[in-house]
Amino acid sequence: MALVNLQSFQFYSSSVRTCRSLGTLRKTLNHLNDQGRQLKSWCCGSSVFGTVLSRVTFQYVFCRNYHAELWNQPVHLHRDAGYSSESDGKWMDEQKLFMELNSLNSSNEIFKFLSSLEVISDTMAAAALQRICEFEVDDSGLKNPEAILENEVFRALCFQFEHESQKLSDTGLVTALQALIKLRVDPWSTLIVRLVSESQKRLDKGQVTIRNLCILGESLLDLEGPGCTMVEQIVNQVQGKKLEEWTTEEITMVYGMLQMSVTEEGQYQDLLNHMNNITLTLAPQLSPKLISRILKALVILDQTQAIPLVIRLCKYSVRHVPRFTDDELVNVLGAFIHFGHTDQFFTEALERLVSKSSFTMHPEAVSKVMQYCCRKLIRSKPIFDAVAESFAYNADKYTTRQIAEYIVPFGTLNYLPPSAPSVFRKLERILNARFTQFQPHTLLNLLHSCTLIERYPVNFLAKIFNPYFLQQLQAQTPGLDRFVLSQLTQLFLTVTLECPFYEGPKLLPKYRVKSFLIPGRSLESSVDVHLYNRVKTGLVDLLGTRMYFASHVLTPYCYTLDVEIKLDEEGFVLPATRYEEVHRRIALCIDGPKRFCSNNHSLLGKEAIKQRHLQLLGYEVVQIPFFEFEILDNSREIVEYLHKKIFPHTYRLNW
C-alpha cells in the first residue's frame, strides 16, 4: 500500500492553483527547472513516496507573487500486513482514519482533514476523493469545479497519483481513477493517461480482483463509453473467474458494470443467466443496498427471463422498506413497475413509510411511489392523503415533472383527498408562475387528470387550445397521436358539458377525434368479453329477444356504450334499430375488473368521467359491476338482477 506525503505537496499545489487544467502542471514544473530550481526526486529506492529532503525555499511568480516554504517529512511504505511498532506513533490507525473520513459532511471538511495529516496511504487518499464525489457530483455534473479542481490539497493528491502511478496498490489505482473521472478531470491530462496506462498493465497481468475489475470497468465506461476495448478484456477476465466463489458484493458490482457495458440485446447473456441463478440462492443474504442495486441492473438489462429472481428480490425487499434510502427505494419501485410486479405486503409497508415520512422523503422517491400506485392501479388512502398534504406545503421545491407525477395518480385512480382545496390552490399558483416551464405533454396529462376528479383548469384552457401550444405538442414526441387528440377532445367535451360559463377559445374540429376507444392506450376500457356474454344472455332472457338492445354503440360524443336500450314515451322498449319516437336511452356500463382500482371497488377516473358525461348528455346510466354480477348462480337470479337494475320501478312479466 503506497503512502502519500501531503505536507510536501503544498508548494506545488499553491504555485499552480490558477492553472485551468492538470495539463499545465507539467509546464509549471518545466518552468521551475528552466529557472534553475532543481527539484529532488519524490521517490527514492524501494519507498513509494519516500525520501528525506532538506529545507528548501522557493519563490515563483505565476499570475501573482507567491512565496512558499517546503518542509519535508520522512515517508514510509507499509503493506497490508499493518503498521510496525516504529510507525505506531507517527500514523493513526487506518480504520480510525476511514471512520473519521466517513463522518465528515462536506468536501471542505475532507480537505481540512487531509491537510492535517502528514502521511496517508494511497487507498485512503483515493477513498477521500470518492467521498468528495459524493458531496460534489450530481446528475448534472460537478457542482463547483473551481473550488474542487483548484484546491491545494486536491492538486497535491493529483500530482502524487500522477507521478507515482506505478507504485500504487491496485485498489488505490482504480479507486482514484474512478473518482477523478467523476470529478471531470480532463481525460487527456497526463494524470488520467498515466492512470489508465498503468491500469492496462495491471490488467494484462490477469491478477486484478473482481472488485477492482468492476471499479476499473465502470471508470472506463464513464470515460470512453461501451465501445472501450479494455472493457471487453475486463469482462472476459470476469467470466474466467469462478462465480460460485464470488461474494454478494462482487456479484452486485458485476451487475453494475454489465448494466453500463451492454449495448445490444443478448450480450453477455450466458454470464447473466449464471449470475441470475446464483443470486436467486443468495437473495436472503443481500442487504437493502445490494437488493436495490441488483434490481436496478435487472431493469436496465431488461432481464425479463429472470422473473423468479425479480419476484424473490421484491419479496425480500418488503422487510427492508423502512431501511431503504430514498435512492434505493426509487430503484426498487422502478423494478416493481418495469416487471409489472406487485405485492400486498410491500404496498402496506409503503403505506406505513409514506404516512410517517412524506414530508421528509426526497420528492423523487415520493413521485416514484405515486407512479407505482398509478401503474398498478393501487388506490391507497394513507399514501394519497399523506402525499397530498406534503404537496400543499412543499410543491414549490418540486420540478415540473415531479409535480405532474404527484397529481396525475389522483385523477387516474379517481381519488380526491381531504386536503384537495389546499392542494389545487397550490397547483393553480404553481401553474400561474411556471406554466411555460412545463413540457407540453406533461402539462396536458396534468390538466386532463384534474378534470377526471372534477377539478377544471378553466384559467389555462385558452392556452391549451391555442394553435401555438398545439404546435408544441406536435413537435414533441409522441406528437399529436390519437391518444393526445383524445385527451384534447375530452378536455373540450368536459368544459362544454361541465363548465358552461367558459367562453374562451374552442378546440378546432380538425383536432377532435370521433371515438375515445382506440387500440392500446385509450380513454375508455373495452368491455370484458366473458362478463358481457353473460349479461347479453340475461338481457335476451329479460327482454325476450336480441333485437331490443344494441351492443358497442358509438355515440356522437365519442364514447362507446357497452349496451344501449331505447324506450318510448310510455316506457316501452323499442327495437335497437328504431330511431324515431325515442324518449329515453339507457346506457349499460358492464364494468369488468379492469375498470376498477386493483385493491378496491372504486371506478378508475376515466370510467367515472365517462359515466358522468353520459348522464349530462341525457343517458340513464346503469352500472353492472363484475363483483355484483359474478355472485349470481343461475339465469333466474341474473334476470331478476338485471330487471331491478334496468327497470327498478316496473313490474316484470314472465315470458
Secondary structure in CASP SS format (residue, H / E / C, confidence):
PFRMAT SS
TARGET T0000
AUTHOR 0000-0000-0000
METHOD secondary structure of the structure
MODEL  1
M C 1.00
A C 1.00
L E 1.00
V E 1.00
N E 1.00
L C 1.00
Q H 1.00
S H 1.00
F H 1.00
Q H 1.00
F H 1.00
Y H 1.00
S H 1.00
S H 1.00
S H 1.00
V C 1.00
R C 1.00
T C 1.00
C C 1.00
R C 1.00
S C 1.00
L C 1.00
G C 1.00
T H 1.00
L H 1.00
R H 1.00
K H 1.00
T H 1.00
L H 1.00
N H 1.00
H H 1.00
L H 1.00
N H 1.00
D H 1.00
Q C 1.00
G C 1.00
R C 1.00
Q C 1.00
L C 1.00
K C 1.00
S C 1.00
W C 1.00
C C 1.00
C E 1.00
G C 1.00
S C 1.00
S E 1.00
V C 1.00
F C 1.00
G C 1.00
T C 1.00
V C 1.00
L C 1.00
S C 1.00
R C 1.00
V E 1.00
T E 1.00
F E 1.00
Q E 1.00
Y E 1.00
V E 1.00
F C 1.00
C C 1.00
R C 1.00
N E 1.00
Y E 1.00
H E 1.00
A E 1.00
E E 1.00
L E 1.00
W C 1.00
N C 1.00
Q C 1.00
P C 1.00
V C 1.00
H C 1.00
L C 1.00
H C 1.00
R C 1.00
D C 1.00
A C 1.00
G C 1.00
Y C 1.00
S C 1.00
S C 1.00
E C 1.00
S C 1.00
D C 1.00
G C 1.00
K C 1.00
W C 1.00
M C 1.00
D C 1.00
E H 1.00
Q H 1.00
K H 1.00
L H 1.00
F H 1.00
M H 1.00
E H 1.00
L H 1.00
N H 1.00
S H 1.00
L C 1.00
N C 1.00
S C 1.00
S H 1.00
N H 1.00
E H 1.00
I H 1.00
F H 1.00
K H 1.00
F H 1.00
L H 1.00
S H 1.00
S C 1.00
L C 1.00
E C 1.00
V E 1.00
I E 1.00
S E 1.00
D H 1.00
T H 1.00
M H 1.00
A H 1.00
A H 1.00
A H 1.00
A H 1.00
L H 1.00
Q H 1.00
R H 1.00
I H 1.00
C H 1.00
E H 1.00
F H 1.00
E H 1.00
V E 1.00
D E 1.00
D C 1.00
S C 1.00
G E 1.00
L E 1.00
K C 1.00
N C 1.00
P H 1.00
E H 1.00
A H 1.00
I H 1.00
L H 1.00
E C 1.00
N C 1.00
E H 1.00
V H 1.00
F H 1.00
R H 1.00
A H 1.00
L H 1.00
C H 1.00
F H 1.00
Q H 1.00
F H 1.00
E H 1.00
H H 1.00
E C 1.00
S H 1.00
Q H 1.00
K H 1.00
L C 1.00
S C 1.00
D H 1.00
T H 1.00
G H 1.00
L H 1.00
V H 1.00
T H 1.00
A H 1.00
L H 1.00
Q H 1.00
A H 1.00
L H 1.00
I H 1.00
K H 1.00
L C 1.00
R C 1.00
V C 1.00
D C 1.00
P C 1.00
W C 1.00
S C 1.00
T H 1.00
L H 1.00
I H 1.00
V H 1.00
R H 1.00
L H 1.00
V H 1.00
S H 1.00
E H 1.00
S H 1.00
Q H 1.00
K H 1.00
R H 1.00
L H 1.00
D H 1.00
K H 1.00
G C 1.00
Q C 1.00
V C 1.00
T C 1.00
I H 1.00
R H 1.00
N H 1.00
L H 1.00
C H 1.00
I H 1.00
L H 1.00
G H 1.00
E H 1.00
S H 1.00
L H 1.00
L H 1.00
D H 1.00
L H 1.00
E H 1.00
G C 1.00
P C 1.00
G C 1.00
C C 1.00
T H 1.00
M H 1.00
V H 1.00
E H 1.00
Q H 1.00
I H 1.00
V H 1.00
N H 1.00
Q H 1.00
V H 1.00
Q H 1.00
G C 1.00
K C 1.00
K C 1.00
L H 1.00
E H 1.00
E H 1.00
W C 1.00
T C 1.00
T H 1.00
E H 1.00
E H 1.00
I H 1.00
T H 1.00
M H 1.00
V H 1.00
Y H 1.00
G H 1.00
M H 1.00
L H 1.00
Q H 1.00
M H 1.00
S H 1.00
V C 1.00
T C 1.00
E C 1.00
E C 1.00
G C 1.00
Q C 1.00
Y C 1.00
Q H 1.00
D H 1.00
L H 1.00
L H 1.00
N H 1.00
H H 1.00
M H 1.00
N H 1.00
N H 1.00
I H 1.00
T H 1.00
L H 1.00
T H 1.00
L H 1.00
A H 1.00
P H 1.00
Q H 1.00
L C 1.00
S C 1.00
P H 1.00
K H 1.00
L H 1.00
I H 1.00
S H 1.00
R H 1.00
I H 1.00
L H 1.00
K H 1.00
A H 1.00
L H 1.00
V H 1.00
I H 1.00
L C 1.00
D C 1.00
Q C 1.00
T H 1.00
Q H 1.00
A H 1.00
I H 1.00
P H 1.00
L H 1.00
V H 1.00
I H 1.00
R H 1.00
L H 1.00
C H 1.00
K H 1.00
Y H 1.00
S H 1.00
V H 1.00
R H 1.00
H H 1.00
V H 1.00
P H 1.00
R H 1.00
F C 1.00
T C 1.00
D H 1.00
D H 1.00
E H 1.00
L H 1.00
V H 1.00
N H 1.00
V H 1.00
L H 1.00
G H 1.00
A H 1.00
F H 1.00
I H 1.00
H H 1.00
F C 1.00
G C 1.00
H C 1.00
T C 1.00
D C 1.00
Q H 1.00
F H 1.00
F H 1.00
T H 1.00
E H 1.00
A H 1.00
L H 1.00
E H 1.00
R H 1.00
L H 1.00
V H 1.00
S H 1.00
K H 1.00
S H 1.00
S C 1.00
F C 1.00
T C 1.00
M C 1.00
H C 1.00
P H 1.00
E H 1.00
A H 1.00
V H 1.00
S H 1.00
K H 1.00
V H 1.00
M H 1.00
Q H 1.00
Y H 1.00
C H 1.00
C H 1.00
R H 1.00
K C 1.00
L C 1.00
I C 1.00
R C 1.00
S C 1.00
K H 1.00
P H 1.00
I H 1.00
F H 1.00
D H 1.00
A H 1.00
V H 1.00
A H 1.00
E H 1.00
S H 1.00
F H 1.00
A H 1.00
Y H 1.00
N H 1.00
A H 1.00
D H 1.00
K H 1.00
Y C 1.00
T C 1.00
T H 1.00
R H 1.00
Q H 1.00
I H 1.00
A H 1.00
E H 1.00
Y H 1.00
I H 1.00
V H 1.00
P H 1.00
F H 1.00
G H 1.00
T H 1.00
L C 1.00
N C 1.00
Y C 1.00
L C 1.00
P C 1.00
P C 1.00
S C 1.00
A H 1.00
P H 1.00
S H 1.00
V H 1.00
F H 1.00
R H 1.00
K H 1.00
L H 1.00
E H 1.00
R H 1.00
I H 1.00
L H 1.00
N H 1.00
A H 1.00
R H 1.00
F H 1.00
T H 1.00
Q H 1.00
F C 1.00
Q C 1.00
P H 1.00
H H 1.00
T H 1.00
L H 1.00
L H 1.00
N H 1.00
L H 1.00
L H 1.00
H H 1.00
S H 1.00
C H 1.00
T H 1.00
L H 1.00
I C 1.00
E C 1.00
R C 1.00
Y C 1.00
P C 1.00
V H 1.00
N H 1.00
F H 1.00
L H 1.00
A H 1.00
K H 1.00
I H 1.00
F C 1.00
N C 1.00
P H 1.00
Y H 1.00
F H 1.00
L H 1.00
Q H 1.00
Q H 1.00
L H 1.00
Q H 1.00
A H 1.00
Q C 1.00
T C 1.00
P C 1.00
G C 1.00
L C 1.00
D C 1.00
R H 1.00
F H 1.00
V H 1.00
L H 1.00
S H 1.00
Q H 1.00
L H 1.00
T H 1.00
Q H 1.00
L H 1.00
F H 1.00
L H 1.00
T H 1.00
V H 1.00
T H 1.00
L H 1.00
E H 1.00
C C 1.00
P C 1.00
F C 1.00
Y C 1.00
E C 1.00
G C 1.00
P C 1.00
K C 1.00
L C 1.00
L C 1.00
P H 1.00
K H 1.00
Y H 1.00
R C 1.00
V C 1.00
K C 1.00
S C 1.00
F C 1.00
L C 1.00
I C 1.00
P C 1.00
G C 1.00
R C 1.00
S C 1.00
L C 1.00
E C 1.00
S C 1.00
S C 1.00
V C 1.00
D C 1.00
V H 1.00
H H 1.00
L H 1.00
Y H 1.00
N H 1.00
R H 1.00
V H 1.00
K H 1.00
T H 1.00
G H 1.00
L H 1.00
V H 1.00
D H 1.00
L H 1.00
L H 1.00
G C 1.00
T C 1.00
R H 1.00
M H 1.00
Y H 1.00
F C 1.00
A E 1.00
S E 1.00
H E 1.00
V E 1.00
L E 1.00
T C 1.00
P C 1.00
Y C 1.00
C C 1.00
Y C 1.00
T E 1.00
L E 1.00
D E 1.00
V E 1.00
E E 1.00
I E 1.00
K E 1.00
L E 1.00
D C 1.00
E C 1.00
E C 1.00
G C 1.00
F C 1.00
V E 1.00
L E 1.00
P C 1.00
A C 1.00
T C 1.00
R C 1.00
Y C 1.00
E C 1.00
E C 1.00
V C 1.00
H C 1.00
R E 1.00
R E 1.00
I E 1.00
A E 1.00
L E 1.00
C E 1.00
I E 1.00
D E 1.00
G C 1.00
P H 1.00
K H 1.00
R H 1.00
F E 1.00
C C 1.00
S C 1.00
N C 1.00
N C 1.00
H C 1.00
S C 1.00
L E 1.00
L C 1.00
G H 1.00
K H 1.00
E H 1.00
A H 1.00
I H 1.00
K H 1.00
Q H 1.00
R H 1.00
H H 1.00
L H 1.00
Q H 1.00
L H 1.00
L C 1.00
G C 1.00
Y C 1.00
E E 1.00
V E 1.00
V E 1.00
Q E 1.00
I E 1.00
P E 1.00
F H 1.00
F H 1.00
E H 1.00
F H 1.00
E C 1.00
I C 1.00
L C 1.00
D C 1.00
N C 1.00
S H 1.00
R H 1.00
E H 1.00
I H 1.00
V H 1.00
E H 1.00
Y H 1.00
L H 1.00
H H 1.00
K H 1.00
K H 1.00
I H 1.00
F C 1.00
P C 1.00
H C 1.00
T C 1.00
Y C 1.00
R C 1.00
L C 1.00
N C 1.00
W C 1.00
END
